[in-house]
Amino acid sequence: MSSLPKLMTILSALPALAAFKLFLFTSPLAIVVVLSIVIGLLMVVLFGYTSNQKAIKIAKDQLKAHLLAVRLFQDQLHVVVSSYGRILRGTGRYLKLAFMPLLYVIIPITLLVVQLDRYLGSTAISKDSPFLMTVRLSNADALNDVSLDLPPELTMTAPAVHVPAAREVVWRLAASQEGVYEIKVVASGESMAKTVRVASELARVSPVRLREHFWERMFMSSESALPENSPVEAIAINYPERNIEIAGYEMNWIWLFFIFSMIAGFIFKELLGIQV
């Protein structure tokens, strides 16, 4: 019988737990805050393991001593000049000690941010909302030889617009149902596909599919490259940019992530006693 109250307590807490999980996985702000805390902790721990903590502490203590000397002996020019020289050398020594550990931290964080931006950087297309699809060609002469093959759920809401100066053709489309669709672009007899995501919840989107430009593809696209000899250079969807509201202000998620992860990093640095 004594276990019954405990069971009732657990069962009564389940709706609140489910609501929290739903909020966490559907609220971009909650995702950014949680990820920032976790990443802030990981950054500090990784820096601590990959750096010479003793040497960094000595370098920081020496810098503090030289700065103190500048304040204490401001009326003695030769001491001030000498201290500034030591500060410059000490700063160089500190940066040398911190460079590689920072590199170990920055590279994986950058790759993580690229992946997260595909979820948090833009919103998916809303059902029945018009959106633009732009095809950029390598040759302006082929502008009139481009067409779209649309799935039944997508419709063209306006005639194509040709922009010869930019070698682009732009279509305005709309989706009648949510889902992930493949639009086929036919140019000079060749067919290429571009995915478009229509959803009301958080979703992974790829705004552009590119022919070459490896680094741009790594940061901008999650789709495979267009064929090398393709007449099409890029196929883009204008997904709406996502801004997260906090305290009455709207900000890009990367700024929030940077601010929160830095705050979390400073807190964990003090708690764990790691020299940064």
C-alpha positions, 0 to 999 in steps of 0.5 A: 500500500505504501507504494501507491502514493509514490506511484500516484505522484509519478503518474501525476508528474507525467503530463508535466514531463511530457509538456516539458519534452514537447516544449524542449523539442518544438521551441527553438529558444529552448533548444538553443538554451539547452545546447548552449549550456551543454556546448559551454561545458564541453568547450571548457572541459575540452580546453582543459584537457588539451591545454597546458593548464600550469603554463597558462596559469603562470602566463596569466599571473605574469600578465597580471603582475606586469599590469599591476606594475604599470599602475603602481609605477606610472610616474617612472617612465622606464618601468612603465615602458619595460612593463608594456614590453613584458605585457606584449611578450606575455600576451604572445606567450599566452596566445601561443599556449591557447591557440591549439586548444582553441583550434580543437574547440572551434573546429567541432563547434563550427561543424556543429553550428553548420548542422544546427543552422539547417534546423534553426536558421530557417523555417520550413515552407508553410502550407498554402504560403507562396514561396520562390524557387530560383534556378541559376544557369551557367549560360543565359542562352538556356533561360528559355529552355528550363521547365519544372516538373512538379508533384501534385501537391505543389502548384505554380501560382505565377508565370516564370520570371526570367532574369537574363543579367543574373542568368536566373529563372524564378518561379512562385509556387505553393504547397497544398499539403505538408510533406517533403517534396522533390521538384524536378528541374529540366534544363537543356534535356537534363533533369535535376531534383531539388527537395522542398520541405513544407511543415509547421514544426521544426524541420531540417531544410536545405535552401540551395543545391549547388553544382560546385563550390565545395566550401559553400556547399558544406556551409549552405547545403545538405544535398549532393552536388549537381552534376559537373557538366550540368547547365544548372549552377544552383537551385534555391528555395527562399525559406523564411529566415528564423528569428528567435524572440527573447525579452522583446527582441528578435535575434538570429539563433547563432547570436543567442547560441554564442551569448549563452554558450559564452556565459555557460563557459565562464560559469563552468570555468569557475566551477571546474577551476579550468584556466582559459 
